[in-house]
Every structure is written in structure tokens, then in C-alpha cells.
Amino acid sequence: MRSRVHEGQPVLTVETLGGRVEELAADHVIAATGHRVDIAAPDFLGHGLRARLATSRGTPKLGAGCASSLPGLSFTGMPGGSSYGPAMRFVCGTGVASPRTAGHLAAYG
């Protein structure tokens, strides 16, 4: 519905499925349509990590539990779309990704 910045933080005004209007504050917001994933773009992963990550056309190759080729590193959401299908790109994909990722990561704990 709208977005604004309040005290340096993005705030989104959204309408819920129930018709209520709510404001959501976040540290970062990425909004795009037709966006192509390029796992080499975000610098928070670090060059050394990205260089060792198995990818295909800019996306990480994921196995069971949304796991990447690097032990303990999993991806969900948009980066998981190439391995798990387009539903991963949307909130509805969390129903698939959450239990699988949690189960996989629990093996490291």
C-alpha cells in the first residue's frame, strides 16, 4: 500500500488478508518483480564463502533441508526457487522450507 522511512528505518503499510491495515518496520526491505538471484551480489556472505558455494545460474544448488554445498549453510526464499520450485519465492513456501531447514540444522546442534 505504501512505504516510508521513519528514523532511518523502512516502514511498510500493508493490508492483511483480514482487511486490517498494519505497519511493518524492518532493518532492510528488498522488493522486486522479475528479480534474478545472484548469490555473488550480497557482500554479507564474504567472497571466500561465495567462491566455495556450488551454484547454477547465480543461485545456490540446494539439497535436502535447503542445504547448500557448504555444511551448515542453508538458503530459503528467493535463492531456493531454482532447487525447490517457484513457491519458495513467496511466503507460502515457508511451510515447506521451515520444517526441512530446522530439521537439517538440528543435526548440527
PyMOL commands that set and color helices and strands:
alter all, ss='L'
color gray80, all
select helices_A, chain A and resi 43-45+47-52+64-66+78-84+86-89+91-106
alter helices_A, ss='H'
color red, helices_A
select strands_A, chain A and resi 2-6+9-15+21-25+55-56+59-60
alter strands_A, ss='S'
color yellow, strands_A
deselect
rebuild
show_as cartoon
